[in-house]
């Protein structure tokens, strides 16, 4: 028996002020392309079952375009009659009971089984049961769902558990309302043939459990996620469990770091690093480390971007030397102008006393500016 496991597709996600030739946000279109690749792989693989472990959509109230796209793609699965079970994740679950869950719309499709009502549900077939615990906002209700699952394991069938949560603190995404699976309930995993996880965006087995896996996301929702290993898991239930990862094709993503203290020419260092990378249409994250304030003034973002004219986007972060004020580890884009100017003053002042005197005058001037320009 083969089960196709994918997760965290985040349809409707958009980022960057870049639109494609169809007038769609380019990053939103990238997520649609990734989803299409996964559906194509399902149709080619022809598994016995398909499971999606949460965050089908990026928001609980996605756009009409995201909904229409999703229904069109899932219709392709529906006509093949491959049973497809989809649970809700924290991104696609409304925070209030009064809001209608978007996954209810999937009930219009044959052979698609959405689970979204913030409670345990068992989806039953002749030789296999899917124990589904979608995202549940209330912690006590979440524990009740796990206990219901414990009581309903059928030892005469295959049992698959589907969760959208963190199994261990190392798999937390630091998001609002995310759930951590209680450690004292992990013994339940041993009664399952396979535990399919969603929420963490990387593929992999969880700790000591040989049958507990995250499928990972199908695209990157953050510049801090430089993984190029996005795709799906193909699970084979036989005499032993076999789980294989299959990547899909994504837009290239690279992270470059240049140390300003050791680089004679920062631009030469960037070009040298970039020469070995595929930067055509890529997402680049560049960090300039150990900058002095005067160095930073001489380096314009547009000049850095000009080093990579074929990249889709270049994100630049500047980190100052630790000795140069509280702005030491902040991006210039995030740091206030007052802190940035303070770092410059500290570097240029001949004595600590001179810096203190000048910095106090700067603080007064900025306070006066804030008072005059206060929109309130």
HUGIBEL-V961500 format. One record per pair of residues at least 12 apart in sequence whose ideal C-beta (glycine too) atoms are under 7 Angstrom apart, sorted by the first residue. I is the first residue (numbers start at 1). J is the second residue. If there is no record, write none. Layout:
i: <I I>
j: <J J>
//
This chain:
i: <1 1 1 2 2 2 2 2 3 3 3 3 3 3 4 4 4 4 4 4 5 5 5 5 5 5 6 6 6 6 6 7 7 7 7 7 7 7 8 8 8 8 8 8 8 9 9 9 9 9 10 10 10 10 10 10 10 11 11 11 11 11 11 11 11 11 11 12 12 12 12 12 12 12 13 13 13 13 13 14 14 15 16 18 18 26 30 30 31 32 34 34 34 34 34 35 35 36 37 37 38 38 38 39 39 39 41 41 42 43 43 45 47 49 50 50 50 51 51 51 51 52 53 53 53 53 53 53 53 53 54 54 54 54 54 54 54 54 55 55 55 55 56 56 56 56 57 57 57 58 59 60 60 60 60 60 61 62 67 71 74 74 74 75 78 78 78 78 81 82 83 83 83 84 84 84 85 85 85 85 85 85 86 86 86 86 86 86 87 87 87 87 87 88 88 88 88 88 88 89 89 89 89 90 90 90 90 90 93 93 93 95 101 103 104 115 115 116 118 118 118 118 119 120 120 120 120 122 127 127 128 128 128 129 129 129 130 130 131 131 131 131 131 132 133 133 133 133 133 134 135 135 137 142 143 146 146 149 149 150 153 158 158 159 159 159 160 160 160 160 161 161 161 162 163 163 163 164 164 165 165 165 165 166 166 166 166 166 166 167 167 167 167 168 168 171 173 173 178 189 189 189 192 193 193 193 194 194 194 194 195 195 196 196 197 197 197 198 200 201 201 201 202 202 202 203 203 203 203 203 211 213 213 215 215 216 217 218 218 219 220 223 223 223 226 226 228 228 229 230 230 230 231 231 231 231 232 233 234 251 251 251 251 252 252 252 252 253 253 254 254 254 255 256 256 256 256 256 257 257 258 258 258 259 259 260 260 260 260 260 261 266 266 267 267 270 270 270 271 274 274 279 279 279 280 281 281 282 282 283 283 284 284 284 284 284 285 286 286 286 286 287 287 288 288 289 290 290 291 291 291 291 292 292 292 293 293 293 293 293 294 294 296 296 301 304 317 318 318 320 324 324 324 325 325 325 325 326 327 327 327 338 338 341 342 342 345 345 345>
j: <48 158 237 47 48 234 235 236 47 48 49 51 160 235 42 45 47 50 232 234 51 196 215 232 233 235 38 52 215 218 232 52 53 54 198 215 216 217 54 55 89 198 201 217 218 31 35 55 56 218 31 55 58 91 217 219 221 31 32 35 56 57 58 62 66 69 70 28 57 58 59 62 63 66 27 28 31 58 221 27 28 27 313 312 313 312 219 251 219 69 218 219 230 248 250 73 218 73 248 249 218 232 248 73 76 77 232 246 77 76 80 234 82 83 77 82 84 85 130 162 196 86 87 162 163 164 196 197 198 215 87 88 89 134 135 164 198 199 89 91 92 198 70 86 92 103 91 92 102 91 91 92 93 94 99 102 102 102 105 105 106 109 112 109 109 110 111 112 111 111 111 113 125 111 112 113 113 115 123 130 132 162 103 106 112 113 114 115 115 132 134 162 164 101 103 115 116 134 135 135 164 198 199 135 164 175 177 178 116 135 137 137 116 116 116 132 134 134 134 136 137 141 145 133 145 148 149 152 157 158 157 158 160 154 157 159 160 162 149 159 160 161 162 162 145 146 149 162 163 164 164 179 177 179 182 185 188 161 188 188 191 193 237 191 192 193 192 193 194 196 192 195 196 196 181 195 197 198 199 179 180 181 199 178 179 180 181 199 200 181 197 206 212 206 207 200 199 200 199 209 211 212 211 211 237 241 211 235 237 241 211 212 213 215 212 213 214 215 214 216 217 225 214 216 227 215 216 229 233 245 241 233 243 232 233 230 230 230 248 250 253 283 285 315 253 255 250 253 247 247 248 250 245 246 247 248 246 245 246 281 282 283 312 278 279 281 282 282 283 277 282 284 285 270 273 274 284 286 287 289 270 288 289 289 290 288 289 290 291 295 290 288 299 303 307 286 304 307 307 307 308 308 310 311 310 310 312 311 312 312 313 308 311 313 314 315 315 304 314 315 316 317 319 318 319 319 319 321 318 319 320 321 321 324 347 320 324 343 344 347 344 347 318 332 316 316 331 331 332 343 343 346 347 339 342 343 346 339 339 340 343 362 366 362 359 362 358 359 362>
//
